[in-house]
Amino acid sequence: MRLTQTPFFNVFFLLLLPLCLTSCQYKQSPHQTDLGNLYAIKRTPEEKDILFKKYEADVIKIQQLSNTESNQVYIDSILNYLRYTGREKEFFALTDIATRDAKKQHDQSRLAQIFEKKAVFYHDNQQLDSVYHYYLKAEQLYKKANDSLALAENRYYQARLLYEAGLDKESEVKLYQALKLLSNNLDNPIFIEANQLKAFYLTHYDEHTAALNILLEIYQSLKKDEGKYKVLPYDTYNIAMANLLGNIGMNYHDLENYEEAERYALIGLEYYAKSPHFVQVYAHLNRTYYLALYEQKKDNKTIERLVESYHIYTELNHYFYAIDISMVISTVYLEQGHKQLALEWLENAYDLAEKHNFYSYKREILERLLTDHKDAHTAQLVQELITVNRFLETVQKETLESFAKIEYNTLVLEQENDTLKQRIYFVYIGAFIVIGTLIFLLVFIRLRNKNKDLEHSNSEKSKNEQIMNLLIENNTIENVTILKERNRIAKDLHDGIINSIFTLRFNTQLLQIADNNLKSMLVDELVQLENKVRDISHAFSQQSIFQNKSFENLVTELVQKQSNKNKTKFTLVQTPNLCLEHLSTVQKVNIYQIIQEAFQNVNKHAQASLCQLKIALEDDTIVLSIEDNGKGIKYSAHRGIGLENMKERAQLIGAQLKIKSDIGKGTTVLLYLPNL
């Protein structure tokens, strides 16, 4: 056996390939639009408590799970609800579990989704800097995963956040990045909501007609999905339509088309009635509808309806809209001539803006106070307006700098993480190469030693086979010589002594003697001597060369002598009372050689654990089978010399030889010899 020489770099390529594959590929969880975050519906404290109690048992169950990796879908679904409950301890306990599993599985997409869930939690608590931080972290992971839809959704959320923070220009940049990524997905819910945000920008620029056209296009697009609900599920579809129709109504109101504003708001209320789950949407529609009726002088309870929406906003802690509707109520009171009530609602709006840091609204309210209520501490208001303007500029600058710093730090942190991962990766590769080299050397030395041992074993085996063949050959020559010698002695006894005794007996019978009894006795003695010599002659001529050692014993010894490196167990099974001594010497010798050759093939090639020699009698035919459970024979055009010799020996004694073999299932050699 010769050890194959494998090029060193090929070996290391094979060793490093699995490491490269596992290091360069990340698992990617399937992306689904986060409809809960997309429509950002606020909940009252009571609703949050009810939601937490509904899933409290699931939170405890997840924390007690021994195998959380196999429960990914279950854990993520509970997190989707828990992020709206305001329960910080429970929420972050579950996100820690999910984060650990995502990192362990190298699931970058899931990790990004967990970051976005954290952003939603902080958004619900108005911690905008933390919201932006986690959106940026998720954005970096979506870039690595090359998930364009997830990236577009993430950038839309960033744009919406920056819009809320008053950073309109920065928000527009993010929004148009999202729309560009969604250019081939016009039916995607993100594309629909992103265009509504685009319409809000146009409204701020007093481009109400352009904003309205965008909203109407979205409405027609969504109408096509009604009844099919492929873009949005039923309940979400109704909420989305209700919200969209409310925005369309507000744009018609801004364009002083109050009849259309009333019509679209009323249609929106009909959609809300189908899925009345979120009162925030109702508050929007209620505001739009009754303002349209007020402008048409169709309703005298406008204030009551607007106050109803105000209370909904305050209960939801949605102070942005609460301030806005307080200013609207103030305007209606002022138009009705109730100047004191108008002032009270404007001051209420100012108090909310000051308490919750809405500085843009604070400036607008001060301007309204100076314009509509000139007699209310004008000098003090002017000074406060100047202070607010300066402060607002400072806050906007600080907010912009804070968001920019968060973005910069996030990017730097990601770059540092990537650098650290690369260093760790190269350390792993270096260690792997060193370990691989040691393993290669150990395997090489071991194979080389095994190669020498195998060559020595083959040499010993070859010598043993030569000795065995010489012994068999010597035994055969000895037996043939003995047979010839016995045949010669038998012939000499038959042709010489027996003929002489016969002649002596015949002549004795012709003798004329007085004592006939003596004569008869002599003749009988001669007859007995003649028969005895004849028996000896026949015995010499017919006795087998295996007189000193039976054929069965010789075969048994052959089975017992077998051994090989695979530690094959050789056994002999013979039908009881089956005697083979009647076979001729030529038959015995050739049968012995066939069995020996079959055993040699098992020892050399079969790699078997069991080999059985079976001798049986079937329908006046002696059947010998040598069966092993080795790897089988792969047939080819060129057969081995051993197999050909076995067939020639079978033909020489009038027997039939068959060989059956299946790859991986072993080989059976069958010899059929007529029992004549």
C-alpha positions as CSV (number, residue, x, y, z in Angstrom):
1,M,0.0,0.0,0.0
2,R,1.3,3.5,-0.9
3,L,0.3,6.6,1.0
4,T,-1.3,9.2,-1.3
5,Q,0.5,12.6,-1.2
6,T,-2.1,15.4,-0.9
7,P,-0.9,19.0,-1.6
8,F,-0.7,21.0,1.7
9,F,-2.8,23.9,0.5
10,N,-5.7,21.6,-0.7
11,V,-5.9,20.1,2.8
12,F,-6.1,23.5,4.4
13,F,-8.7,24.7,1.9
14,L,-10.9,21.9,2.9
15,L,-10.3,22.5,6.6
16,L,-11.0,26.3,6.4
17,L,-14.1,26.0,4.1
18,P,-16.6,25.2,6.8
19,L,-15.3,28.0,9.0
20,C,-15.6,30.5,6.1
21,L,-19.1,29.4,5.3
22,T,-20.3,29.7,8.9
23,S,-18.5,33.0,9.4
24,C,-19.6,34.7,6.2
25,Q,-23.3,33.7,6.1
26,Y,-26.0,35.0,8.4
27,K,-29.4,33.5,9.1
28,Q,-32.1,35.9,7.9
29,S,-35.6,35.7,9.5
30,P,-38.4,36.5,7.0
31,H,-39.4,40.1,7.0
32,Q,-43.0,41.1,7.6
33,T,-44.4,44.6,7.7
34,D,-44.8,45.7,11.4
35,L,-48.4,46.9,11.1
36,G,-48.6,47.8,14.8
37,N,-45.7,50.2,14.5
38,L,-46.8,51.4,11.1
39,Y,-50.1,52.8,12.3
40,A,-48.7,53.8,15.7
41,I,-52.0,53.7,17.6
42,K,-51.9,55.2,21.1
43,R,-53.5,53.3,24.1
44,T,-54.9,54.6,27.3
45,P,-53.4,53.5,30.6
46,E,-56.4,51.3,31.2
47,E,-55.9,49.6,27.8
48,K,-52.3,49.1,28.6
49,D,-53.1,47.3,31.9
50,I,-55.7,45.1,30.2
51,L,-53.2,44.2,27.4
52,F,-50.5,43.3,30.0
53,K,-52.8,41.2,32.1
54,K,-53.8,39.3,28.9
55,Y,-50.2,38.2,28.3
56,E,-48.8,38.2,31.8
57,A,-48.9,34.4,32.0
58,D,-47.1,34.1,28.7
59,V,-44.3,36.4,30.0
60,I,-43.8,34.2,33.1
61,K,-43.9,31.1,30.9
62,I,-41.2,32.4,28.5
63,Q,-38.9,33.3,31.4
64,Q,-39.2,29.7,32.7
65,L,-38.5,28.0,29.3
66,S,-35.4,25.8,29.2
67,N,-35.1,26.0,25.4
68,T,-36.1,29.5,24.1
69,E,-34.4,29.1,20.7
70,S,-37.1,26.8,19.4
71,N,-39.8,29.2,20.6
72,Q,-38.7,32.2,18.5
73,V,-42.1,32.9,16.9
74,Y,-43.9,32.6,20.2
75,I,-41.5,35.0,22.0
76,D,-41.5,37.6,19.2
77,S,-45.3,37.6,19.1
78,I,-45.6,38.3,22.9
79,L,-43.0,41.1,22.5
80,N,-45.2,42.7,19.8
81,Y,-47.9,43.2,22.5
82,L,-45.7,43.8,25.5
83,R,-44.0,46.9,23.8
84,Y,-47.3,48.8,24.2
85,T,-47.9,48.0,27.9
86,G,-45.3,50.4,29.4
87,R,-44.0,47.5,31.6
88,E,-40.3,48.2,31.3
89,K,-39.0,45.3,33.5
90,E,-41.0,42.6,31.8
91,F,-40.4,44.0,28.3
92,F,-36.6,44.2,28.6
93,A,-36.4,40.7,30.3
94,L,-38.0,39.2,27.2
95,T,-35.9,41.3,24.8
96,D,-32.7,40.1,26.6
97,I,-33.8,36.5,25.9
98,A,-34.6,37.2,22.3
99,T,-31.4,39.2,21.8
100,R,-29.3,36.4,23.2
101,D,-30.9,33.8,21.0
102,A,-30.6,36.0,17.8
103,K,-26.9,36.5,18.4
104,K,-26.4,32.8,19.1
105,Q,-28.1,31.9,15.8
106,H,-26.4,34.8,13.9
107,D,-29.9,36.0,12.9
108,Q,-29.2,39.6,12.0
109,S,-32.7,40.3,10.7
110,R,-34.3,39.2,14.0
111,L,-31.8,41.2,16.0
112,A,-32.8,44.3,13.9
113,Q,-36.5,43.6,14.6
114,I,-35.8,43.4,18.3
115,F,-34.1,46.8,18.1
116,E,-37.2,48.2,16.4
117,K,-39.4,46.8,19.1
118,K,-37.3,48.6,21.7
119,A,-37.7,51.8,19.6
120,V,-41.5,51.4,19.7
121,F,-41.4,51.0,23.5
122,Y,-39.3,54.2,23.9
123,H,-41.5,56.0,21.4
124,D,-44.6,55.1,23.4
125,N,-42.9,56.8,26.3
126,Q,-41.7,59.8,24.3
127,Q,-38.0,59.1,24.7
128,L,-37.2,60.2,21.2
129,D,-33.3,60.1,21.5
130,S,-33.5,56.4,22.4
131,V,-36.0,55.7,19.6
132,Y,-33.6,57.2,17.1
133,H,-30.7,55.3,18.5
134,Y,-32.4,51.9,18.1
135,Y,-33.8,52.7,14.6
136,L,-30.2,53.4,13.5
137,K,-28.9,50.2,15.0
138,A,-31.6,48.2,13.1
139,E,-30.8,50.1,9.9
140,Q,-27.2,49.0,10.0
141,L,-28.2,45.3,10.4
142,Y,-30.8,45.6,7.5
143,K,-28.0,47.0,5.3
144,K,-25.8,44.0,6.1
145,A,-28.7,41.6,5.4
146,N,-29.3,43.5,2.1
147,D,-33.1,43.5,3.0
148,S,-34.4,46.5,0.9
149,L,-38.0,46.3,2.1
150,A,-37.0,46.1,5.8
151,L,-34.6,49.0,5.2
152,A,-37.3,51.1,3.5
153,E,-39.7,50.5,6.4
154,N,-37.0,51.4,8.9
155,R,-36.2,54.7,7.1
156,Y,-39.9,55.6,7.0
157,Y,-40.0,55.2,10.8
158,Q,-36.9,57.5,11.1
159,A,-38.6,60.1,8.8
160,R,-41.8,60.0,10.9
161,L,-39.7,60.4,14.1
162,L,-37.7,63.4,12.8
163,Y,-41.0,65.0,11.6
164,E,-42.4,64.7,15.2
165,A,-39.2,66.2,16.5
166,G,-39.6,69.2,14.2
167,L,-36.6,68.4,12.0
168,D,-38.5,68.6,8.7
169,K,-35.6,68.8,6.3
170,E,-33.9,65.8,7.9
171,S,-37.2,64.0,7.9
172,E,-37.7,64.6,4.2
173,V,-34.3,63.1,3.3
174,K,-35.1,59.9,5.1
175,L,-38.6,59.8,3.6
176,Y,-37.4,60.0,0.0
177,Q,-34.7,57.4,0.7
178,A,-37.6,55.1,1.8
179,L,-39.7,55.9,-1.3
180,K,-36.8,55.2,-3.6
181,L,-36.4,51.7,-2.1
182,L,-40.2,51.1,-2.5
183,S,-40.4,52.2,-6.1
184,N,-41.1,48.7,-7.2
185,N,-43.5,47.9,-4.4
186,L,-46.3,50.4,-4.9
187,D,-48.9,48.2,-3.1
188,N,-46.8,47.9,0.0
189,P,-48.4,49.5,3.2
190,I,-45.2,51.3,3.9
191,F,-45.4,53.1,0.4
192,I,-49.0,54.1,1.2
193,E,-48.1,55.6,4.6
194,A,-44.9,57.2,3.4
195,N,-46.9,59.1,0.7
196,Q,-49.3,60.4,3.4
197,L,-46.3,61.8,5.3
198,K,-45.2,63.3,2.0
199,A,-48.6,65.0,1.8
200,F,-48.1,66.5,5.3
201,Y,-44.9,68.1,4.1
202,L,-46.7,69.7,1.1
203,T,-49.4,70.9,3.5
204,H,-46.8,72.7,5.6
205,Y,-45.6,74.4,2.4
206,D,-49.2,75.5,1.7
207,E,-49.4,73.1,-1.3
208,H,-52.8,71.8,-0.3
209,T,-53.9,70.8,-3.8
210,A,-50.8,68.7,-4.4
211,A,-51.1,67.1,-1.0
212,L,-54.8,66.3,-1.6
213,N,-54.0,64.7,-5.0
214,I,-51.5,62.3,-3.4
215,L,-54.0,61.4,-0.7
216,L,-56.8,60.7,-3.3
217,E,-54.4,58.5,-5.3
218,I,-53.7,56.5,-2.1
219,Y,-57.4,56.2,-1.5
220,Q,-58.1,54.8,-5.0
221,S,-55.3,52.4,-4.6
222,L,-56.6,51.1,-1.2
223,K,-60.1,50.8,-2.6
224,K,-58.9,48.2,-5.1
225,D,-58.0,46.0,-2.1
226,E,-61.4,46.2,-0.4
227,G,-62.9,42.8,-0.1
228,K,-59.6,41.1,-1.0
229,Y,-57.5,42.3,1.9
230,K,-54.2,41.3,0.3
231,V,-52.4,44.5,1.1
232,L,-53.8,44.8,4.7
233,P,-55.9,42.5,6.9
234,Y,-59.6,43.4,7.5
235,D,-59.3,45.3,10.8
236,T,-56.1,47.1,9.8
237,Y,-57.6,47.9,6.4
238,N,-60.6,49.6,8.1
239,I,-58.4,51.6,10.5
240,A,-56.1,52.7,7.6
241,M,-59.0,53.8,5.4
242,A,-60.6,55.7,8.3
243,N,-57.4,57.5,9.1
244,L,-56.7,58.3,5.4
245,L,-60.2,59.6,4.9
246,G,-59.8,61.8,7.9
247,N,-56.6,63.3,6.4
248,I,-58.4,63.8,3.0
249,G,-61.3,65.6,4.9
250,M,-58.8,67.9,6.6
251,N,-57.2,68.8,3.3
252,Y,-60.6,69.6,1.8
253,H,-61.2,71.7,4.9
254,D,-58.0,73.6,4.4
255,L,-59.1,74.3,0.8
256,E,-62.5,75.5,2.2
257,N,-64.4,72.7,0.4
258,Y,-66.4,71.9,3.5
259,E,-69.0,69.7,1.7
260,E,-66.3,67.3,0.5
261,A,-64.6,67.5,3.9
262,E,-67.9,66.4,5.5
263,R,-68.4,63.6,3.0
264,Y,-65.0,62.0,3.4
265,A,-65.0,62.3,7.1
266,L,-68.4,60.6,7.2
267,I,-67.1,57.7,5.0
268,G,-64.2,57.5,7.4
269,L,-66.5,57.1,10.4
270,E,-68.3,54.3,8.6
271,Y,-65.0,52.4,8.1
272,Y,-64.2,53.1,11.8
273,A,-67.5,51.6,12.8
274,K,-66.5,48.3,11.2
275,S,-63.4,48.0,13.4
276,P,-63.9,50.4,16.4
277,H,-60.7,49.4,18.2
278,F,-58.7,52.6,18.4
279,V,-60.4,55.8,19.6
280,Q,-57.5,57.9,18.4
281,V,-58.8,57.5,14.8
282,Y,-62.3,58.3,16.0
283,A,-61.1,61.5,17.6
284,H,-59.4,62.6,14.3
285,L,-62.6,61.9,12.3
286,N,-64.9,63.5,14.9
287,R,-62.8,66.7,14.7
288,T,-62.8,66.8,10.9
289,Y,-66.5,66.0,10.6
290,Y,-67.8,68.5,13.1
291,L,-65.5,71.3,11.9
292,A,-66.9,70.8,8.4
293,L,-70.5,70.9,9.7
294,Y,-69.6,74.1,11.7
295,E,-68.2,75.9,8.7
296,Q,-71.5,75.0,6.8
297,K,-73.5,76.2,9.9
298,K,-75.2,72.7,10.1
299,D,-74.4,72.0,13.7
300,N,-74.7,74.0,16.9
301,K,-72.9,71.5,19.2
302,T,-69.4,71.8,17.6
303,I,-67.7,72.8,20.8
304,E,-69.1,69.7,22.6
305,R,-67.9,67.4,19.8
306,L,-64.4,69.0,19.7
307,V,-64.1,68.8,23.5
308,E,-65.0,65.1,23.2
309,S,-61.9,64.6,20.9
310,Y,-59.8,66.7,23.3
311,H,-60.6,64.4,26.2
312,I,-59.7,61.3,24.1
313,Y,-56.3,62.8,23.2
314,T,-55.5,63.7,26.8
315,E,-56.6,60.2,28.0
316,L,-54.2,58.7,25.4
317,N,-51.4,61.1,26.5
318,H,-51.4,62.3,22.9
319,Y,-50.6,65.9,23.9
320,F,-49.5,67.0,20.4
321,Y,-53.1,66.6,19.1
322,A,-54.5,67.8,22.4
323,I,-52.7,71.1,22.0
324,D,-53.8,71.4,18.4
325,I,-57.5,70.8,19.1
326,S,-57.4,73.2,22.1
327,M,-56.3,75.9,19.6
328,V,-59.1,74.9,17.3
329,I,-61.7,75.1,20.1
330,S,-60.2,78.6,21.0
331,T,-60.7,79.7,17.4
332,V,-64.4,78.5,17.3
333,Y,-65.1,80.3,20.6
334,L,-63.5,83.5,19.3
335,E,-65.6,83.3,16.1
336,Q,-68.7,82.9,18.2
337,G,-67.8,85.9,20.2
338,H,-66.8,84.1,23.4
339,K,-63.5,85.9,23.9
340,Q,-62.9,84.8,27.5
341,L,-63.5,81.1,26.7
342,A,-61.3,81.4,23.7
343,L,-58.5,82.9,25.9
344,E,-59.0,80.1,28.4
345,W,-58.6,77.3,25.8
346,L,-55.6,79.1,24.3
347,E,-54.0,79.3,27.7
348,N,-54.8,75.6,28.2
349,A,-53.0,74.9,25.0
350,Y,-50.0,77.0,26.2
351,D,-49.8,75.1,29.5
352,L,-49.8,71.8,27.7
353,A,-47.1,72.9,25.3
354,E,-44.9,74.3,28.1
355,K,-45.4,71.2,30.3
356,H,-44.6,68.7,27.5
357,N,-41.9,70.8,25.7
358,F,-43.7,71.5,22.4
359,Y,-41.9,74.7,21.7
360,S,-43.2,75.2,18.2
361,Y,-46.7,75.2,19.4
362,K,-45.7,77.5,22.3
363,R,-44.5,80.1,19.9
364,E,-47.6,79.8,17.7
365,I,-49.8,80.2,20.8
366,L,-47.9,83.3,21.9
367,E,-48.4,84.8,18.4
368,R,-52.1,84.0,18.6
369,L,-52.3,85.7,22.0
370,L,-50.7,88.8,20.7
371,T,-52.9,88.9,17.6
372,D,-56.3,87.9,19.0
373,H,-55.9,89.1,22.7
374,K,-53.9,92.3,22.5
375,D,-55.1,93.5,25.9
376,A,-53.8,90.4,27.8
377,H,-50.4,91.5,29.1
378,T,-49.0,92.5,25.7
379,A,-45.6,93.5,26.9
380,Q,-45.1,90.4,28.9
381,L,-46.3,88.2,26.0
382,V,-43.9,89.9,23.6
383,Q,-41.0,89.4,25.9
384,E,-42.0,85.7,26.4
385,L,-42.4,85.3,22.6
386,I,-38.9,86.6,22.1
387,T,-37.6,84.2,24.8
388,V,-39.5,81.3,23.3
389,N,-38.2,82.0,19.8
390,R,-34.6,82.1,21.0
391,F,-35.1,79.0,23.1
392,L,-36.9,77.2,20.2
393,E,-33.9,77.9,17.9
394,T,-31.6,76.6,20.6
395,V,-33.7,73.5,21.2
396,Q,-33.9,72.8,17.5
397,K,-30.2,73.2,17.2
398,E,-29.5,71.0,20.2
399,T,-32.0,68.4,19.0
400,L,-30.4,68.3,15.6
401,E,-27.0,68.0,17.1
402,S,-28.2,65.3,19.5
403,F,-29.7,63.3,16.7
404,A,-26.6,63.8,14.6
405,K,-24.4,62.7,17.5
406,I,-26.5,59.6,18.0
407,E,-26.2,58.8,14.4
408,Y,-22.5,59.3,14.4
409,N,-22.0,57.3,17.6
410,T,-24.1,54.5,16.2
411,L,-22.1,54.3,13.0
412,V,-18.8,54.5,14.9
413,L,-19.9,51.8,17.3
414,E,-20.9,49.6,14.4
415,Q,-17.6,50.1,12.7
416,E,-15.7,49.3,15.9
417,N,-17.9,46.1,16.3
418,D,-17.1,45.1,12.7
419,T,-13.4,45.7,13.3
420,L,-13.5,43.7,16.5
421,K,-15.3,40.9,14.7
422,Q,-12.7,40.8,12.0
423,R,-9.9,40.6,14.5
424,I,-11.7,37.8,16.4
425,Y,-12.3,36.1,13.0
426,F,-8.6,36.3,12.1
427,V,-7.6,35.0,15.6
428,Y,-10.0,32.0,15.0
429,I,-8.4,31.4,11.6
430,G,-4.9,31.5,13.0
431,A,-5.8,29.1,15.8
432,F,-7.6,26.9,13.4
433,I,-4.5,26.8,11.1
434,V,-2.2,25.9,14.0
435,I,-4.6,23.2,15.2
436,G,-5.1,22.0,11.6
437,T,-1.4,21.8,11.1
438,L,-0.9,19.7,14.2
439,I,-3.8,17.4,13.3
440,F,-2.4,17.1,9.8
441,L,1.0,16.1,11.1
442,L,-0.5,13.6,13.5
443,V,-2.6,12.0,10.9
444,F,0.3,12.0,8.4
445,I,2.6,10.2,10.9
446,R,-0.2,7.8,11.9
447,L,-0.9,6.9,8.3
448,R,2.7,6.5,7.5
449,N,3.1,4.1,10.5
450,K,0.0,2.2,9.5
451,N,1.4,2.0,6.0
452,K,4.5,0.4,7.2
453,D,2.6,-2.0,9.5
454,L,0.3,-2.9,6.6
455,E,3.2,-3.6,4.3
456,H,4.9,-5.8,6.9
457,S,1.5,-7.6,7.5
458,N,1.1,-8.1,3.8
459,S,4.6,-9.5,3.5
460,E,4.1,-11.9,6.4
461,K,0.8,-12.9,4.9
462,S,2.3,-13.6,1.5
463,K,5.0,-15.7,3.1
464,N,2.4,-17.6,5.1
465,E,0.4,-18.2,2.0
466,Q,3.5,-19.5,0.2
467,I,4.3,-21.9,3.1
468,M,0.7,-23.0,3.1
469,N,0.7,-23.7,-0.6
470,L,4.0,-25.6,-0.2
471,L,2.5,-27.7,2.6
472,I,-0.6,-28.4,0.5
473,E,1.5,-29.2,-2.5
474,N,3.8,-31.4,-0.4
475,N,0.8,-33.1,1.1
476,T,-0.7,-33.7,-2.3
477,I,2.5,-35.1,-3.7
478,E,2.9,-37.3,-0.6
479,N,-0.7,-38.6,-1.0
480,V,-0.3,-39.2,-4.7
481,T,2.9,-41.1,-4.1
482,I,1.3,-43.2,-1.4
483,L,-1.6,-44.0,-3.7
484,K,0.7,-45.0,-6.5
485,E,2.7,-47.2,-4.1
486,R,-0.4,-48.8,-2.7
487,N,-1.7,-49.5,-6.2
488,R,1.6,-51.0,-7.1
489,I,1.5,-53.3,-4.0
490,A,-2.1,-54.2,-4.7
491,K,-1.3,-55.1,-8.2
492,D,1.7,-57.2,-7.1
493,L,-0.4,-59.0,-4.6
494,H,-3.2,-59.6,-7.1
495,D,-1.0,-60.6,-10.0
496,G,1.7,-62.4,-8.1
497,I,0.8,-63.9,-4.7
498,I,-2.9,-64.5,-5.4
499,N,-2.1,-66.2,-8.7
500,S,0.5,-68.4,-7.0
501,I,-1.9,-69.4,-4.2
502,F,-4.6,-70.2,-6.8
503,T,-2.1,-72.4,-8.7
504,L,-1.1,-74.1,-5.4
505,R,-4.7,-74.7,-4.5
506,F,-5.6,-76.1,-7.9
507,N,-2.6,-78.5,-7.9
508,T,-3.4,-79.6,-4.3
509,Q,-6.9,-80.5,-5.4
510,L,-5.4,-82.7,-8.1
511,L,-3.2,-84.6,-5.7
512,Q,-4.2,-88.3,-5.0
513,I,-3.6,-88.9,-1.3
514,A,-5.1,-91.4,1.1
515,D,-6.1,-88.8,3.7
516,N,-8.9,-86.8,2.0
517,N,-9.6,-84.9,5.2
518,L,-6.1,-83.6,5.2
519,K,-6.5,-82.7,1.6
520,S,-9.7,-80.8,2.2
521,M,-8.2,-79.0,5.1
522,L,-5.3,-77.8,3.0
523,V,-7.5,-76.7,0.2
524,D,-9.7,-74.7,2.6
525,E,-6.7,-73.0,4.2
526,L,-5.5,-72.0,0.7
527,V,-8.9,-70.6,-0.2
528,Q,-8.9,-68.5,3.0
529,L,-5.4,-67.3,2.3
530,E,-6.4,-66.4,-1.2
531,N,-9.4,-64.4,0.0
532,K,-7.4,-62.6,2.7
533,V,-4.7,-61.6,0.2
534,R,-7.4,-60.4,-2.2
535,D,-9.0,-58.3,0.5
536,I,-5.7,-56.7,1.3
537,S,-5.1,-55.9,-2.3
538,H,-8.5,-54.3,-2.8
539,A,-8.0,-52.3,0.4
540,F,-4.6,-51.0,-0.8
541,S,-6.0,-49.9,-4.2
542,Q,-9.2,-48.2,-2.8
543,Q,-8.1,-46.4,0.3
544,S,-8.0,-42.5,0.2
545,I,-4.9,-40.5,0.6
546,F,-6.7,-38.9,3.5
547,Q,-6.5,-42.1,5.6
548,N,-4.3,-40.5,8.3
549,K,-6.3,-37.2,8.3
550,S,-10.0,-37.1,7.1
551,F,-11.1,-34.4,4.6
552,E,-13.5,-33.0,7.1
553,N,-10.7,-32.5,9.6
554,L,-8.5,-30.9,7.0
555,V,-11.2,-28.4,6.1
556,T,-11.9,-27.7,9.8
557,E,-8.2,-27.0,10.4
558,L,-8.2,-24.6,7.3
559,V,-11.2,-22.7,8.8
560,Q,-9.5,-22.4,12.2
561,K,-6.2,-21.1,10.7
562,Q,-7.9,-18.0,9.1
563,S,-7.1,-14.6,10.6
564,N,-6.8,-11.0,9.2
565,K,-6.6,-7.4,10.3
566,N,-10.4,-7.0,10.3
567,K,-10.7,-9.8,12.9
568,T,-13.2,-11.7,10.7
569,K,-14.9,-14.6,12.5
570,F,-14.7,-17.8,10.4
571,T,-17.2,-20.6,11.1
572,L,-18.0,-24.0,9.6
573,V,-21.5,-25.5,9.3
574,Q,-22.0,-29.0,7.9
575,T,-25.1,-31.1,7.5
576,P,-25.1,-33.9,10.1
577,N,-24.2,-37.4,8.8
578,L,-22.9,-36.0,5.6
579,C,-19.7,-37.9,4.7
580,L,-17.3,-36.7,2.0
581,E,-14.8,-39.5,2.3
582,H,-16.2,-41.1,-0.8
583,L,-15.0,-38.3,-3.0
584,S,-11.9,-38.9,-5.1
585,T,-8.5,-37.4,-4.2
586,V,-8.7,-35.1,-7.2
587,Q,-12.1,-33.8,-6.1
588,K,-10.9,-33.3,-2.5
589,V,-7.8,-31.4,-3.5
590,N,-9.6,-29.1,-5.9
591,I,-12.4,-28.5,-3.4
592,Y,-9.8,-27.7,-0.8
593,Q,-8.0,-25.2,-3.1
594,I,-11.3,-23.5,-4.0
595,I,-12.2,-23.0,-0.3
596,Q,-8.7,-21.7,0.4
597,E,-8.8,-19.2,-2.5
598,A,-12.3,-17.9,-1.3
599,F,-10.9,-17.5,2.2
600,Q,-7.9,-15.6,0.9
601,N,-10.2,-13.2,-1.0
602,V,-12.2,-12.5,2.2
603,N,-8.9,-11.8,4.1
604,K,-7.6,-9.5,1.5
605,H,-10.6,-7.6,0.2
606,A,-13.9,-8.2,1.9
607,Q,-13.4,-6.2,5.2
608,A,-16.0,-8.5,6.7
609,S,-16.8,-9.2,10.3
610,L,-18.3,-12.7,9.6
611,C,-17.5,-15.5,7.1
612,Q,-19.3,-18.9,7.1
613,L,-18.4,-22.1,5.2
614,K,-21.5,-24.3,4.8
615,I,-21.5,-27.9,3.4
616,A,-24.9,-29.4,2.7
617,L,-26.6,-32.0,0.5
618,E,-29.5,-30.8,-1.7
619,D,-31.2,-33.1,-4.2
620,D,-28.2,-35.5,-4.6
621,T,-25.9,-32.5,-5.0
622,I,-23.2,-31.5,-2.6
623,V,-23.4,-27.7,-2.1
624,L,-20.6,-25.7,-0.6
625,S,-21.2,-22.0,0.2
626,I,-18.6,-19.5,1.5
627,E,-20.6,-16.4,2.6
628,D,-19.3,-13.1,4.1
629,N,-20.9,-9.7,5.2
630,G,-18.2,-7.6,3.7
631,K,-18.2,-4.7,1.1
632,G,-18.9,-6.9,-1.9
633,I,-17.2,-7.3,-5.3
634,K,-17.2,-4.5,-7.8
635,Y,-17.5,-6.3,-11.1
636,S,-15.2,-5.1,-14.0
637,A,-14.2,-6.2,-17.4
638,H,-10.9,-7.7,-16.0
639,R,-11.5,-10.5,-13.4
640,G,-8.9,-11.6,-10.9
641,I,-6.7,-14.6,-11.5
642,G,-8.0,-16.2,-8.2
643,L,-11.6,-16.2,-9.4
644,E,-10.6,-17.7,-12.8
645,N,-8.5,-20.4,-11.0
646,M,-11.5,-21.3,-8.9
647,K,-13.7,-21.7,-11.9
648,E,-11.1,-23.9,-13.7
649,R,-10.8,-26.1,-10.6
650,A,-14.6,-26.5,-10.5
651,Q,-14.7,-27.5,-14.2
652,L,-11.9,-30.0,-13.6
653,I,-14.0,-32.0,-11.1
654,G,-17.3,-31.6,-13.0
655,A,-18.7,-29.0,-10.6
656,Q,-20.5,-25.7,-11.1
657,L,-19.2,-22.4,-9.5
658,K,-21.4,-19.3,-8.9
659,I,-20.5,-16.0,-7.3
660,K,-23.1,-13.6,-5.9
661,S,-22.2,-10.2,-4.6
662,D,-23.9,-6.8,-3.8
663,I,-21.9,-3.7,-3.0
664,G,-22.0,-3.1,0.7
665,K,-23.9,-6.4,1.4
666,G,-21.2,-9.1,1.1
667,T,-20.3,-11.9,-1.3
668,T,-21.4,-15.6,-1.6
669,V,-19.3,-18.3,-3.4
670,L,-21.4,-21.4,-4.3
671,L,-20.0,-24.8,-5.5
672,Y,-22.4,-27.4,-6.8
673,L,-20.9,-31.0,-7.1
674,P,-23.1,-33.9,-8.2
675,N,-23.0,-36.6,-5.4
676,L,-22.3,-39.6,-7.7
